[in-house]
Each structure stands twice: as structure tokens, then as C-alpha cells.
Amino acid sequence: MDRVEEITVAIDQLPPEEYRRFVKWFREREQAEWDRQIDADSAAGKLDFLFAEADSESGDGSLRDCEVGHG
């Protein structure tokens, strides 16, 4: 059995409260990793096309507001 399988089995055996704590920790960890990646991509100029697109759409009046759900 490899490490991922061992972890999967261990997670499956957690009592509900410990499982909720694990899920909370994992989600926070994933969000922090996402934030680091976005920051790195932005610093490297990989997102500049998005700013250019927004500027263009703002200039020609086609930029729309949107609602983003967080869950």
C-alpha cells in the first residue's frame, strides 16, 4: 500500500469531528497554495492579458459586473 492509500484509509476511519477538522485544514491549505500560485503568476506577468482585456472591455463599454460565489 502506498502513502496515498494509507492516508485515504486513515481519513475514512476518522470520527466525524476529526474529519471536519481535517477538511477545514485541507481547504485552508489548498486556498493558501492557490493564493501563492496566483501571486507567483501575477508577479511573472502571466495574468497581464487579463488586465489588458479588462481595460479594453472597459474602454469599449462591454465590461460587465459579475457576481462570484464563494463556498
KAZI-V764899 format. One record per residue. RES is the residue in three letters. SS is DSSP state (H for helix, E for strand, L for the rest). D_LAST is the distance of its C-alpha to the last C-alpha in whole Angstrom. Layout:
res->{RES/RES}
ss->{SS/SS}
d_last->{D_LAST/D_LAST}
This chain:
res->{MET/ASP/ARG/VAL/GLU/GLU/ILE/THR/VAL/ALA/ILE/ASP/GLN/LEU/PRO/PRO/GLU/GLU/TYR/ARG/ARG/PHE/VAL/LYS/TRP/PHE/ARG/GLU/ARG/GLU/GLN/ALA/GLU/TRP/ASP/ARG/GLN/ILE/ASP/ALA/ASP/SER/ALA/ALA/GLY/LYS/LEU/ASP/PHE/LEU/PHE/ALA/GLU/ALA/ASP/SER/GLU/SER/GLY/ASP/GLY/SER/LEU/ARG/ASP/CYS/GLU/VAL/GLY/HIS/GLY}
ss->{L/L/H/H/H/H/H/H/H/H/H/H/L/L/L/H/H/H/H/H/H/H/H/H/H/H/H/H/H/H/H/H/H/H/H/H/H/H/H/H/H/H/H/L/L/L/L/H/H/H/H/H/H/H/H/H/H/H/H/L/L/L/L/L/L/L/L/L/L/L/L}
d_last->{34/32/29/26/28/29/25/24/27/26/22/23/26/24/24/20/20/21/18/16/17/17/14/12/15/14/11/12/15/13/12/15/17/15/16/19/20/19/21/24/23/24/27/28/28/26/24/27/27/24/25/28/27/25/28/30/28/28/32/33/30/28/25/22/19/16/13/10/6/4/0}
